[in-house]
């Protein structure tokens, strides 16, 4: 069993920054591929960024150059640093891990508004 706990969401003004965290725990060994997704009200969940087991990263074009995904292996935590936030980034952000199956966190709300 794997558990993911997201944190770091909140209300921020346009142009501001937030850092989301996703702490993983459970029965797995070594770094696993992890993703960030988001779901805005009335829209489907969409992929945002991924980090591989070897810490290679890829991003959706909508966040490229503004968001950075990273990993701290010592604490089994993946981060999403979000800079230059826009109102259209408003969504619930979820992390996902593939560790013998797919596991999702509970989500954290990010609201970008003046």
N, C-alpha and C positions, 0 to 999 in steps of 0.2 A: 504494500500500500504506500502511496505517495501523497503528501499533502503540500499544497502551495498556499502561501499567505502573502497577498499584495498589501502594500501600504504606500503612503506618500501623496495620495491624491488631495485635491482641494480646489479652492477658488483662486484664480490668478488673473491679472489684467492682461490684455493683449500685449505681446512683446515680452512677457515675463517667462520665468522658468520654473520647472518642477522636476524633481527626481523621484521616480517610482522605484519601489523595491519589490522583489518577489523571492521570498525565502522558501527553499525546498527542503523537505524532510521526509524520511521514510527509508524503505529498504531498496536502495540502489547504490551502485558503486561508481565513482568517477563522474566527471562532468557529462551531462546529457544535453542534447539539443533542446533549446528553449526558445519560445516565441512570445511576442507581445501582439495582442489583438485589441481592437476597440469596437464598441458598439454605440453609435449615436441614437438618440430617440427616433423611433420610427424607421430605422435603417437596419440592414443586416450587419452582422459582425464582420469586420474586415481585418485582414492581416496588416501589421505595422512593421515588424522587424523580427529578425531571427539571429540567434547565435549558435554556432555548431559546437560539437563536443571538442573541437580544436580551436574554438574561439574565433572562427571566421564569421563575419557579420554581413547581413544584407538588409536592405530597407525598401519599403514602398516609396515610390517616387514622391508621394505627397509629403513625406517627412525627411527625405534625404537632405543632408546638410544642416538639419535642425535638431534631429534626435540622434542619440547615441546609445546603443545597447552594449552592455559590458557585464563581466562576471567576476565575482570574488569567490574563487574556489575554496578558500579557507572556511567560508561560512555558507557555502552552497546557495549563494544569492545572486540573482541577476538583476541588473538595474536598467532603467530607461531614463536617461537624461534628456529632458525636453526643453529646448530653448526656442526663443522667438515664437512663442505660442500664439495661435490664431483662434478666433471664435470657432472655426470649423474643426478644431481639435477637441472640442467638447464632446465627451463620451465617457462611458464606463470602460476602463482599461483592464484587460485580463491577461494573465500569463498562462502559458501552457508548457508542459514538459512531456517528452516522449521517453518513458522509462519502462519498457516492456508493455506499454499501453499509453494512451493519452490521458493526462490529468490536467484539470483546469483549477485555477484559483477562483475566489469568490468575486473578484473585481474590485476596483477602486475608482471612485468618481473624480473626473477632471472637468472643471468648468472654467472656461476662458471667457471673461466678460468684464466690461468696464462698469 
